[in-house]
Amino acid sequence: EYRYIVPLVRPSLSLVMAMAMVMLLQFIHEQQEKQYIRGQLTHYFAPSLMEKILEEPELLDNVEKKELTILFSDIAGFTAWSSTREAQEIHQTLNQYFDEMAAIVFAHQGTIDKYMGDGLMVFFGDPISCENHAQLAVEAAIAMQEKTRELRKAWDQRGGMPITIRIGVHTGEVIVGNMGSQNRVEYTVIGSNVNLAQRLESNCKKGGVLFSESTYRQLDKSIDAMGAGTIQAKGFSDPIPVYTVRGIGESGED
């Protein structure tokens, strides 16, 4: 009547474009967040676990008590060997060794907790739960020893490190989750059962795999395990029954 036309098309188009821009920015932010998570954690989780974590990042938000299997390994005689070598050779040797060990851990769905000089701490059964974490851990330990023997043969030919490792494995309840300060947070496991796994590694023969009774009870017949007596572990009052894999670490080295 008053020849006034309300401009509806332009505001509506602007609203649609604004919503589309918001959705695009949200998508970009989510992709950047996934890339950040992938970049930070790719050296600690198996690729298959990484995909699940990226789909459900809240998996890393919980802190809980949980039965897991812990694996410790270290290189026997590394300190003495490295004291006579150049930094570049030490760096290359450790990198090749850890690359091989990480590939085995990831193939068995393990999570690398941390690298400790020449040592490695791994846990199985988290952040994605699995019932056969003890079996996977011992299978990984056997594969690690086999790969280490291959590395030793190859390195011997060029005068490299005469590498031998020890491995300890224990299954028990631990606290697992993101822990640390505001400036540095690690997804890790803590508790007395973690300490026991490390004691098993330090009591293991060179080239061997030593594991606890709680791990042994969860293994199937595909692993030829046998009793190896008891050890007196530091921090534990009672002797600890231990087991090993027949044919591994029986060369007489200790």
Residue pairs with C-beta under 8 A, 6 or more apart in sequence:
33 57
34 54
37 53
37 54
37 57
38 50
38 54
41 50
41 53
41 187
42 50
43 102
43 112
44 111
44 112
44 113
44 187
45 53
45 106
45 111
45 112
45 127
46 105
46 106
46 107
46 109
46 110
46 111
47 106
48 109
49 109
49 111
49 127
49 128
52 59
52 127
52 128
53 59
53 60
53 127
59 127
59 128
60 127
60 177
60 178
60 187
61 177
61 178
62 177
63 175
63 176
63 177
63 178
63 179
64 175
64 176
64 177
65 173
65 174
65 175
65 176
66 125
66 126
66 129
66 173
66 174
66 175
66 176
67 125
67 171
67 172
67 173
67 174
68 123
68 124
68 125
68 126
68 133
68 171
68 172
68 174
68 176
68 189
69 123
69 124
69 125
69 133
69 134
69 136
69 137
69 169
69 170
69 171
69 215
70 121
70 122
70 123
70 124
70 137
70 169
70 170
70 171
70 172
70 174
70 189
70 193
70 194
70 197
71 110
71 120
71 121
71 122
71 123
71 124
71 137
71 140
71 141
71 167
71 168
71 169
71 197
72 119
72 120
72 121
72 122
72 167
72 168
72 169
72 197
72 198
72 200
72 201
73 101
73 119
73 120
73 122
73 141
73 144
73 165
73 166
73 167
73 168
73 201
74 116
74 117
74 118
74 119
74 120
74 165
74 166
74 201
75 97
75 118
75 119
75 161
75 163
75 164
75 165
76 164
76 165
76 166
76 206
77 162
77 164
78 117
78 118
78 161
79 118
81 161
81 162
82 90
82 118
85 93
93 155
93 160
93 161
94 118
96 151
97 148
97 151
97 163
98 115
98 120
100 147
100 151
101 120
101 144
101 147
102 112
104 140
104 143
104 144
104 147
105 111
105 112
105 120
105 122
105 140
105 144
107 140
107 143
108 124
108 136
108 137
108 139
108 140
108 143
109 124
109 128
109 130
109 136
110 122
110 123
110 124
110 136
110 137
110 140
111 122
111 123
111 124
111 126
111 127
111 187
112 120
112 121
112 122
113 121
113 122
113 123
113 186
113 187
113 188
113 189
114 120
114 121
114 186
114 188
121 198
122 137
122 140
123 174
123 176
123 189
124 130
124 133
124 134
124 136
124 137
124 140
125 133
126 176
126 189
127 187
130 136
132 218
133 171
134 169
134 171
134 214
134 215
134 218
134 219
135 218
135 219
135 220
135 223
137 169
137 171
137 215
138 169
138 209
138 211
138 215
138 219
138 223
138 225
138 245
139 223
141 167
141 169
141 209
141 211
141 245
142 209
142 223
142 245
142 248
144 165
144 167
145 165
145 167
145 207
145 208
145 209
145 248
145 249
148 163
148 164
148 165
148 207
149 207
151 163
152 162
152 163
152 164
154 160
155 161
155 162
155 163
156 162
164 206
164 207
164 253
165 206
165 207
166 201
166 202
166 204
166 205
166 206
166 207
166 208
166 210
167 201
167 204
167 208
167 209
167 210
168 197
168 198
168 199
168 200
168 201
168 202
168 203
168 204
168 209
168 210
168 211
169 197
169 200
169 209
169 210
169 211
169 212
169 215
170 193
170 196
170 197
170 200
170 211
170 212
170 214
170 215
171 193
171 212
171 214
171 215
171 218
172 191
172 192
172 193
172 196
172 212
172 214
173 191
173 193
174 189
174 190
174 191
174 193
174 194
175 189
175 190
175 191
176 187
176 188
176 189
177 187
177 188
178 185
178 186
178 187
179 185
179 186
179 188
179 190
180 186
192 235
195 235
196 212
196 233
196 236
196 240
197 212
199 231
199 233
199 234
199 235
199 236
199 240
200 210
200 211
200 212
200 231
200 233
200 240
200 242
201 210
203 210
203 231
203 233
203 242
204 210
204 249
205 249
205 250
205 253
205 254
206 249
206 251
206 253
206 254
207 248
207 249
207 251
207 253
208 244
208 245
208 248
208 249
208 250
209 244
209 245
209 248
209 249
210 228
210 231
210 242
210 243
210 244
211 225
211 242
211 243
211 244
212 240
212 241
212 242
212 243
213 240
213 241
213 242
213 243
215 243
216 225
216 243
219 225
223 245
224 245
224 246
224 247
225 243
225 244
225 245
225 246
226 243
226 244
226 245
226 246
227 241
227 242
227 243
228 242
228 243
228 244
229 241
229 242
230 239
230 240
230 241
230 242
231 239
231 240
231 242
232 239
232 240
233 240
